Amino acid sequence: MAEDSPKRRKANFNEAETEVLIEQVLKHEQLLFAAGPGRASPGQKRKVWELIRHKVNPVAACPRDVEDLKKRWRDLKRRDRSKLCRLSQGCGPPGPAAALGLGLLLAPEELPPAAAAPP
């Protein structure tokens, strides 16, 4: 019965796709996620996500749509935060090196105070 199903899973994101996605989202982070009166309109955000899709698809294992990219970004953020949380519950707060290594996707205000300070 599963063989008759027209919907199939897409391939997992490969490392190159993930790197391009992270690079592009961080490059356009202000437009995509800014709050307050200066934030971008939904139309502007949609254009930025389309631009990111055009950058990711040349290195993709299969064609990705904007919803795939948004979901992958949310999953990356969630996974990164949970790793940081697990480390901080271990043997005291994580050191700056651990927090910076895992804090790749975290904004500076989300990093622990020891990691936020420049070296």
TADA-V436681 format. One record per residue. PHI is phi in whole degrees, 0 to 359 (NA if undefined). OMEGA is omega in whole degrees, -180 to 180 (* if undefined). BURIAL is 1 if it has 9 or more other C-alpha atoms within 8 Angstrom, else 0. Layout:
phi = <PHI,PHI>
omega = <OMEGA,OMEGA>
burial = <BURIAL,BURIAL>
This chain:
phi = <NA,294,291,280,293,286,271,237,292,277,294,298,294,270,297,296,298,296,297,295,300,299,301,287,293,295,295,250,303,298,292,283,236,293,248,99,291,267,285,283,285,302,295,295,296,299,296,294,296,295,299,298,300,293,279,281,301,298,256,279,288,213,300,253,254,300,297,299,292,297,296,298,298,299,296,297,297,297,296,295,293,291,297,296,295,297,296,291,274,285,270,82,293,292,286,301,295,294,292,290,295,274,275,306,262,269,289,304,287,268,285,300,306,293,275,287,287,294,294>
omega = <178,180,-179,-177,-180,-178,179,177,171,177,175,175,176,-175,-179,179,-179,179,180,179,-180,-179,-177,179,178,178,-177,-175,-177,180,-173,-169,-179,177,176,-174,-177,-175,-178,177,177,178,177,179,179,178,179,178,176,177,178,179,179,177,-177,-173,177,180,-175,176,176,-179,179,172,-175,-180,176,-178,179,180,179,179,178,180,179,180,-179,-179,-180,180,-179,176,-179,179,179,179,-177,178,180,-176,179,-179,-180,177,-178,-178,180,-178,179,179,179,-177,-180,-176,-178,174,-178,-179,179,179,175,-176,-179,-178,-176,-179,179,-178,*>
burial = <0,0,0,0,0,0,0,0,0,0,0,0,0,0,0,0,1,1,0,1,1,1,0,1,1,0,0,1,1,0,1,1,0,1,0,0,0,0,1,1,0,0,0,1,1,0,0,1,1,1,0,1,1,0,1,1,1,0,0,1,0,0,0,1,0,1,0,0,1,0,0,0,1,0,0,1,1,0,0,1,1,0,1,1,0,0,1,1,0,0,0,0,0,1,0,1,0,0,1,1,0,1,1,0,1,1,0,0,0,0,1,0,0,0,1,1,0,0,0>
